[in-house]
Amino acid sequence: MTDINSPLYTTFDDGDERGVILNGFREGVWTIYFKNTVYKKYTGKYINSQKDGKWIEFDELGQVLTKLSMKWVK
C-alpha cells in the first residue's frame, strides 16, 4: 500500500511512472518512461491528479515530438 504522501514509482505494461502522491492525488512534476528504458515518454505537472501546464511528449530516442499546454480548472 502506498503512503498518501509519498513518492510513487510504478511500472505498467507500457512503461514506468515517477512522481509524488500528496493527500491521495498526483502532485507536481511527473515523468513517464518508455518500458525497459531510461528514455522519457512524457513529462509534465499535475495538480490534484489533473494535468496542468506544459506537457512534453518524446520519441524513443529522446527527441521532442509534441509540446502541449494544459490548464487545470477547479
Biopython code that builds the backbone (N, CA, C, O; Angstrom):
import numpy as np
from Bio.PDB.StructureBuilder import StructureBuilder

atoms = [
    (1, "MET", "N", (0.844, -1.190, 0.000)),
    (1, "MET", "CA", (0.000, 0.000, 0.000)),
    (1, "MET", "C", (0.885, 1.246, 0.000)),
    (1, "MET", "O", (1.888, 1.291, 0.711)),
    (2, "THR", "N", (0.529, 2.232, -0.772)),
    (2, "THR", "CA", (1.293, 3.466, -0.887)),
    (2, "THR", "C", (0.844, 4.471, 0.160)),
    (2, "THR", "O", (-0.351, 4.708, 0.332)),
    (3, "ASP", "N", (1.808, 5.062, 0.860)),
    (3, "ASP", "CA", (1.517, 6.150, 1.791)),
    (3, "ASP", "C", (0.875, 7.275, 0.988)),
    (3, "ASP", "O", (1.258, 7.508, -0.158)),
    (4, "ILE", "N", (-0.097, 7.978, 1.573)),
    (4, "ILE", "CA", (-0.795, 9.019, 0.803)),
    (4, "ILE", "C", (0.063, 10.247, 0.545)),
    (4, "ILE", "O", (-0.334, 11.115, -0.233)),
    (5, "ASN", "N", (1.228, 10.344, 1.174)),
    (5, "ASN", "CA", (2.124, 11.479, 0.949)),
    (5, "ASN", "C", (3.531, 10.972, 0.660)),
    (5, "ASN", "O", (4.454, 11.219, 1.437)),
    (6, "SER", "N", (3.696, 10.271, -0.440)),
    (6, "SER", "CA", (5.000, 9.686, -0.713)),
    (6, "SER", "C", (5.309, 9.702, -2.200)),
    (6, "SER", "O", (4.412, 9.851, -3.030)),
    (7, "PRO", "N", (6.605, 9.546, -2.536)),
    (7, "PRO", "CA", (6.955, 9.379, -3.946)),
    (7, "PRO", "C", (6.341, 8.090, -4.467)),
    (7, "PRO", "O", (6.196, 7.122, -3.721)),
    (8, "LEU", "N", (5.987, 8.072, -5.722)),
    (8, "LEU", "CA", (5.419, 6.884, -6.335)),
    (8, "LEU", "C", (6.294, 6.487, -7.511)),
    (8, "LEU", "O", (6.565, 7.294, -8.399)),
    (9, "TYR", "N", (6.722, 5.261, -7.506)),
    (9, "TYR", "CA", (7.470, 4.692, -8.614)),
    (9, "TYR", "C", (6.724, 3.430, -9.001)),
    (9, "TYR", "O", (6.717, 2.459, -8.245)),
    (10, "THR", "N", (6.110, 3.430, -10.143)),
    (10, "THR", "CA", (5.271, 2.294, -10.517)),
    (10, "THR", "C", (5.550, 1.880, -11.950)),
    (10, "THR", "O", (5.962, 2.696, -12.774)),
    (11, "THR", "N", (5.324, 0.612, -12.240)),
    (11, "THR", "CA", (5.563, 0.065, -13.564)),
    (11, "THR", "C", (4.248, -0.418, -14.159)),
    (11, "THR", "O", (3.470, -1.110, -13.502)),
    (12, "PHE", "N", (4.014, -0.047, -15.404)),
    (12, "PHE", "CA", (2.855, -0.506, -16.146)),
    (12, "PHE", "C", (3.344, -1.260, -17.372)),
    (12, "PHE", "O", (4.542, -1.274, -17.655)),
    (13, "ASP", "N", (2.434, -1.885, -18.100)),
    (13, "ASP", "CA", (2.815, -2.640, -19.290)),
    (13, "ASP", "C", (3.539, -1.775, -20.313)),
    (13, "ASP", "O", (4.406, -2.263, -21.036)),
    (14, "ASP", "N", (3.189, -0.494, -20.378)),
    (14, "ASP", "CA", (3.795, 0.368, -21.390)),
    (14, "ASP", "C", (4.880, 1.284, -20.842)),
    (14, "ASP", "O", (5.370, 2.138, -21.581)),
    (15, "GLY", "N", (5.282, 1.146, -19.566)),
    (15, "GLY", "CA", (6.380, 1.955, -19.048)),
    (15, "GLY", "C", (6.284, 2.249, -17.571)),
    (15, "GLY", "O", (5.371, 1.782, -16.889)),
    (16, "ASP", "N", (7.240, 3.034, -17.076)),
    (16, "ASP", "CA", (7.307, 3.419, -15.668)),
    (16, "ASP", "C", (6.810, 4.844, -15.488)),
    (16, "ASP", "O", (6.932, 5.669, -16.393)),
    (17, "GLU", "N", (6.250, 5.132, -14.319)),
    (17, "GLU", "CA", (5.846, 6.486, -13.946)),
    (17, "GLU", "C", (6.552, 6.858, -12.660)),
    (17, "GLU", "O", (6.712, 6.025, -11.767)),
    (18, "ARG", "N", (6.980, 8.120, -12.563)),
    (18, "ARG", "CA", (7.632, 8.600, -11.351)),
    (18, "ARG", "C", (7.070, 9.969, -11.004)),
    (18, "ARG", "O", (7.010, 10.870, -11.841)),
    (19, "GLY", "N", (6.659, 10.104, -9.742)),
    (19, "GLY", "CA", (6.106, 11.357, -9.274)),
    (19, "GLY", "C", (5.747, 11.257, -7.812)),
    (19, "GLY", "O", (6.142, 10.307, -7.135)),
    (20, "VAL", "N", (5.004, 12.225, -7.319)),
    (20, "VAL", "CA", (4.651, 12.284, -5.903)),
    (20, "VAL", "C", (3.139, 12.231, -5.740)),
    (20, "VAL", "O", (2.393, 12.879, -6.475)),
    (21, "ILE", "N", (2.703, 11.442, -4.756)),
    (21, "ILE", "CA", (1.302, 11.411, -4.349)),
    (21, "ILE", "C", (1.195, 12.239, -3.077)),
    (21, "ILE", "O", (1.904, 11.971, -2.106)),
    (22, "LEU", "N", (0.324, 13.235, -3.067)),
    (22, "LEU", "CA", (0.125, 14.096, -1.906)),
    (22, "LEU", "C", (-1.363, 14.093, -1.572)),
    (22, "LEU", "O", (-2.188, 14.482, -2.399)),
    (23, "ASN", "N", (-1.703, 13.659, -0.374)),
    (23, "ASN", "CA", (-3.109, 13.552, 0.049)),
    (23, "ASN", "C", (-3.942, 12.732, -0.931)),
    (23, "ASN", "O", (-5.114, 13.028, -1.166)),
    (24, "GLY", "N", (-3.323, 11.700, -1.498)),
    (24, "GLY", "CA", (-4.028, 10.809, -2.407)),
    (24, "GLY", "C", (-4.098, 11.276, -3.849)),
    (24, "GLY", "O", (-4.699, 10.594, -4.679)),
    (25, "PHE", "N", (-3.498, 12.424, -4.177)),
    (25, "PHE", "CA", (-3.531, 12.982, -5.530)),
    (25, "PHE", "C", (-2.129, 13.064, -6.117)),
    (25, "PHE", "O", (-1.150, 13.249, -5.395)),
    (26, "ARG", "N", (-2.045, 12.925, -7.440)),
    (26, "ARG", "CA", (-0.779, 13.188, -8.131)),
    (26, "ARG", "C", (-0.516, 14.681, -8.034)),
    (26, "ARG", "O", (-1.394, 15.495, -8.316)),
    (27, "GLU", "N", (0.699, 15.035, -7.634)),
    (27, "GLU", "CA", (1.063, 16.446, -7.487)),
    (27, "GLU", "C", (2.459, 16.695, -8.041)),
    (27, "GLU", "O", (3.341, 15.840, -7.952)),
    (28, "GLY", "N", (2.642, 17.875, -8.611)),
    (28, "GLY", "CA", (3.959, 18.273, -9.080)),
    (28, "GLY", "C", (4.357, 17.589, -10.373)),
    (28, "GLY", "O", (3.516, 17.091, -11.120)),
    (29, "VAL", "N", (5.661, 17.575, -10.620)),
    (29, "VAL", "CA", (6.203, 17.057, -11.878)),
    (29, "VAL", "C", (6.186, 15.531, -11.878)),
    (29, "VAL", "O", (6.616, 14.885, -10.922)),
    (30, "TRP", "N", (5.683, 14.982, -12.964)),
    (30, "TRP", "CA", (5.669, 13.538, -13.177)),
    (30, "TRP", "C", (6.379, 13.236, -14.481)),
    (30, "TRP", "O", (6.322, 14.017, -15.430)),
    (31, "THR", "N", (7.052, 12.091, -14.519)),
    (31, "THR", "CA", (7.721, 11.631, -15.725)),
    (31, "THR", "C", (7.280, 10.205, -16.012)),
    (31, "THR", "O", (7.287, 9.352, -15.125)),
    (32, "ILE", "N", (6.899, 9.956, -17.250)),
    (32, "ILE", "CA", (6.511, 8.626, -17.710)),
    (32, "ILE", "C", (7.582, 8.191, -18.702)),
    (32, "ILE", "O", (7.928, 8.927, -19.625)),
    (33, "TYR", "N", (8.102, 6.976, -18.496)),
    (33, "TYR", "CA", (9.197, 6.459, -19.317)),
    (33, "TYR", "C", (8.711, 5.345, -20.232)),
    (33, "TYR", "O", (7.746, 4.649, -19.919)),
    (34, "PHE", "N", (9.394, 5.179, -21.378)),
    (34, "PHE", "CA", (9.147, 4.021, -22.220)),
    (34, "PHE", "C", (9.541, 2.770, -21.447)),
    (34, "PHE", "O", (10.462, 2.806, -20.632)),
    (35, "LYS", "N", (8.852, 1.671, -21.700)),
    (35, "LYS", "CA", (9.090, 0.414, -20.996)),
    (35, "LYS", "C", (10.534, -0.054, -21.178)),
    (35, "LYS", "O", (11.066, -0.066, -22.288)),
    (36, "ASN", "N", (11.151, -0.438, -20.062)),
    (36, "ASN", "CA", (12.506, -1.006, -20.037)),
    (36, "ASN", "C", (13.571, -0.078, -20.608)),
    (36, "ASN", "O", (14.570, -0.548, -21.153)),
    (37, "THR", "N", (13.369, 1.241, -20.490)),
    (37, "THR", "CA", (14.379, 2.198, -20.953)),
    (37, "THR", "C", (14.520, 3.318, -19.931)),
    (37, "THR", "O", (13.762, 3.400, -18.965)),
    (38, "VAL", "N", (15.504, 4.174, -20.165)),
    (38, "VAL", "CA", (15.664, 5.381, -19.348)),
    (38, "VAL", "C", (15.133, 6.601, -20.095)),
    (38, "VAL", "O", (15.275, 7.732, -19.630)),
    (39, "TYR", "N", (14.518, 6.365, -21.263)),
    (39, "TYR", "CA", (14.033, 7.466, -22.086)),
    (39, "TYR", "C", (12.633, 7.899, -21.658)),
    (39, "TYR", "O", (11.741, 7.078, -21.444)),
    (40, "LYS", "N", (12.473, 9.217, -21.542)),
    (40, "LYS", "CA", (11.173, 9.780, -21.182)),
    (40, "LYS", "C", (10.189, 9.620, -22.334)),
    (40, "LYS", "O", (10.551, 9.742, -23.504)),
    (41, "LYS", "N", (8.933, 9.343, -21.977)),
    (41, "LYS", "CA", (7.841, 9.313, -22.949)),
    (41, "LYS", "C", (7.030, 10.602, -22.833)),
    (41, "LYS", "O", (6.670, 11.214, -23.839)),
    (42, "TYR", "N", (6.747, 11.004, -21.593)),
    (42, "TYR", "CA", (6.045, 12.254, -21.293)),
    (42, "TYR", "C", (6.624, 12.842, -20.018)),
    (42, "TYR", "O", (7.116, 12.116, -19.155)),
    (43, "THR", "N", (6.562, 14.151, -19.907)),
    (43, "THR", "CA", (6.860, 14.811, -18.646)),
    (43, "THR", "C", (5.944, 16.025, -18.529)),
    (43, "THR", "O", (5.659, 16.712, -19.510)),
    (44, "GLY", "N", (5.495, 16.266, -17.306)),
    (44, "GLY", "CA", (4.596, 17.388, -17.073)),
    (44, "GLY", "C", (4.183, 17.456, -15.620)),
    (44, "GLY", "O", (4.646, 16.673, -14.791)),
    (45, "LYS", "N", (3.306, 18.402, -15.316)),
    (45, "LYS", "CA", (2.913, 18.680, -13.934)),
    (45, "LYS", "C", (1.447, 18.329, -13.706)),
    (45, "LYS", "O", (0.598, 18.502, -14.580)),
    (46, "TYR", "N", (1.179, 17.827, -12.490)),
    (46, "TYR", "CA", (-0.189, 17.557, -12.051)),
    (46, "TYR", "C", (-0.555, 18.469, -10.889)),
    (46, "TYR", "O", (0.289, 18.810, -10.060)),
    (47, "ILE", "N", (-1.821, 18.859, -10.840)),
    (47, "ILE", "CA", (-2.430, 19.499, -9.673)),
    (47, "ILE", "C", (-3.698, 18.700, -9.384)),
    (47, "ILE", "O", (-4.565, 18.573, -10.249)),
    (48, "ASN", "N", (-3.808, 18.164, -8.178)),
    (48, "ASN", "CA", (-4.975, 17.346, -7.804)),
    (48, "ASN", "C", (-5.273, 16.257, -8.834)),
    (48, "ASN", "O", (-6.429, 16.033, -9.193)),
    (49, "SER", "N", (-4.230, 15.588, -9.303)),
    (49, "SER", "CA", (-4.320, 14.489, -10.282)),
    (49, "SER", "C", (-4.804, 14.930, -11.661)),
    (49, "SER", "O", (-5.174, 14.088, -12.480)),
    (50, "GLN", "N", (-4.807, 16.239, -11.930)),
    (50, "GLN", "CA", (-5.182, 16.761, -13.247)),
    (50, "GLN", "C", (-3.949, 17.382, -13.901)),
    (50, "GLN", "O", (-3.193, 18.104, -13.252)),
    (51, "LYS", "N", (-3.751, 17.098, -15.188)),
    (51, "LYS", "CA", (-2.609, 17.672, -15.899)),
    (51, "LYS", "C", (-2.732, 19.187, -15.930)),
    (51, "LYS", "O", (-3.815, 19.729, -16.155)),
    (52, "ASP", "N", (-1.594, 19.877, -15.697)),
    (52, "ASP", "CA", (-1.591, 21.334, -15.671)),
    (52, "ASP", "C", (-0.259, 21.843, -16.201)),
    (52, "ASP", "O", (0.796, 21.302, -15.869)),
    (53, "GLY", "N", (-0.309, 22.878, -17.019)),
    (53, "GLY", "CA", (0.921, 23.476, -17.528)),
    (53, "GLY", "C", (1.461, 22.744, -18.747)),
    (53, "GLY", "O", (0.725, 22.069, -19.467)),
    (54, "LYS", "N", (2.765, 22.893, -18.961)),
    (54, "LYS", "CA", (3.410, 22.349, -20.156)),
    (54, "LYS", "C", (3.663, 20.852, -20.004)),
    (54, "LYS", "O", (4.263, 20.415, -19.021)),
    (55, "TRP", "N", (3.206, 20.073, -20.972)),
    (55, "TRP", "CA", (3.481, 18.646, -21.064)),
    (55, "TRP", "C", (4.244, 18.411, -22.353)),
    (55, "TRP", "O", (3.908, 18.970, -23.398)),
    (56, "ILE", "N", (5.273, 17.581, -22.274)),
    (56, "ILE", "CA", (6.112, 17.301, -23.435)),
    (56, "ILE", "C", (6.079, 15.804, -23.723)),
    (56, "ILE", "O", (6.215, 14.981, -22.817)),
    (57, "GLU", "N", (5.895, 15.462, -25.003)),
    (57, "GLU", "CA", (5.939, 14.068, -25.452)),
    (57, "GLU", "C", (7.240, 13.853, -26.217)),
    (57, "GLU", "O", (7.630, 14.678, -27.044)),
    (58, "PHE", "N", (7.909, 12.733, -25.933)),
    (58, "PHE", "CA", (9.187, 12.402, -26.558)),
    (58, "PHE", "C", (9.069, 11.113, -27.366)),
    (58, "PHE", "O", (8.199, 10.283, -27.104)),
    (59, "ASP", "N", (9.961, 10.952, -28.360)),
    (59, "ASP", "CA", (10.040, 9.668, -29.049)),
    (59, "ASP", "C", (11.010, 8.761, -28.290)),
    (59, "ASP", "O", (11.568, 9.171, -27.272)),
    (60, "GLU", "N", (11.215, 7.536, -28.773)),
    (60, "GLU", "CA", (12.032, 6.558, -28.062)),
    (60, "GLU", "C", (13.514, 6.913, -28.007)),
    (60, "GLU", "O", (14.268, 6.284, -27.265)),
    (61, "LEU", "N", (13.944, 7.909, -28.779)),
    (61, "LEU", "CA", (15.340, 8.352, -28.744)),
    (61, "LEU", "C", (15.516, 9.639, -27.949)),
    (61, "LEU", "O", (16.615, 10.190, -27.890)),
    (62, "GLY", "N", (14.440, 10.116, -27.340)),
    (62, "GLY", "CA", (14.519, 11.311, -26.510)),
    (62, "GLY", "C", (14.271, 12.619, -27.233)),
    (62, "GLY", "O", (14.437, 13.690, -26.649)),
    (63, "GLN", "N", (13.874, 12.550, -28.500)),
    (63, "GLN", "CA", (13.590, 13.762, -29.264)),
    (63, "GLN", "C", (12.161, 14.228, -28.977)),
    (63, "GLN", "O", (11.253, 13.408, -28.837)),
    (64, "VAL", "N", (11.967, 15.535, -28.892)),
    (64, "VAL", "CA", (10.643, 16.097, -28.610)),
    (64, "VAL", "C", (9.722, 15.887, -29.807)),
    (64, "VAL", "O", (10.061, 16.232, -30.939)),
    (65, "LEU", "N", (8.544, 15.313, -29.534)),
    (65, "LEU", "CA", (7.523, 15.136, -30.568)),
    (65, "LEU", "C", (6.465, 16.223, -30.492)),
    (65, "LEU", "O", (6.105, 16.824, -31.504)),
    (66, "THR", "N", (5.966, 16.474, -29.272)),
    (66, "THR", "CA", (4.852, 17.391, -29.083)),
    (66, "THR", "C", (5.012, 18.159, -27.788)),
    (66, "THR", "O", (5.488, 17.620, -26.789)),
    (67, "LYS", "N", (4.611, 19.423, -27.808)),
    (67, "LYS", "CA", (4.520, 20.229, -26.590)),
    (67, "LYS", "C", (3.073, 20.676, -26.460)),
    (67, "LYS", "O", (2.508, 21.272, -27.377)),
    (68, "LEU", "N", (2.483, 20.381, -25.307)),
    (68, "LEU", "CA", (1.091, 20.736, -25.056)),
    (68, "LEU", "C", (0.999, 21.638, -23.847)),
    (68, "LEU", "O", (1.825, 21.553, -22.938)),
    (69, "SER", "N", (0.002, 22.501, -23.830)),
    (69, "SER", "CA", (-0.264, 23.330, -22.663)),
    (69, "SER", "C", (-1.619, 22.929, -22.103)),
    (69, "SER", "O", (-2.642, 23.035, -22.780)),
    (70, "MET", "N", (-1.614, 22.463, -20.852)),
    (70, "MET", "CA", (-2.836, 22.004, -20.197)),
    (70, "MET", "C", (-3.208, 23.002, -19.108)),
    (70, "MET", "O", (-2.333, 23.650, -18.533)),
    (71, "LYS", "N", (-4.496, 23.129, -18.822)),
    (71, "LYS", "CA", (-4.941, 24.034, -17.768)),
    (71, "LYS", "C", (-5.895, 23.298, -16.852)),
    (71, "LYS", "O", (-6.943, 22.815, -17.280)),
    (72, "TRP", "N", (-5.517, 23.219, -15.578)),
    (72, "TRP", "CA", (-6.388, 22.619, -14.574)),
    (72, "TRP", "C", (-7.409, 23.653, -14.157)),
    (72, "TRP", "O", (-7.051, 24.763, -13.764)),
    (73, "VAL", "N", (-8.692, 23.291, -14.240)),
    (73, "VAL", "CA", (-9.772, 24.195, -13.862)),
    (73, "VAL", "C", (-10.496, 23.584, -12.680)),
    (73, "VAL", "O", (-10.946, 22.439, -12.734)),
    (74, "LYS", "N", (-10.604, 24.356, -11.617)),
    (74, "LYS", "CA", (-11.238, 23.881, -10.389)),
    (74, "LYS", "C", (-12.724, 23.775, -10.550)),
    (74, "LYS", "O", (-13.421, 23.390, -9.612)),
]
sb = StructureBuilder()
sb.init_structure("model")
sb.init_model(0)
sb.init_chain("A")
sb.init_seg("    ")
for serial, (resi, resn, name, xyz) in enumerate(atoms, 1):
    if name == "N":
        sb.init_residue(resn, " ", resi, " ")
    sb.init_atom(name, np.array(xyz, "f"), 0.0, 1.0, " ", f" {name:<3s}", serial, name[0])
structure = sb.get_structure()
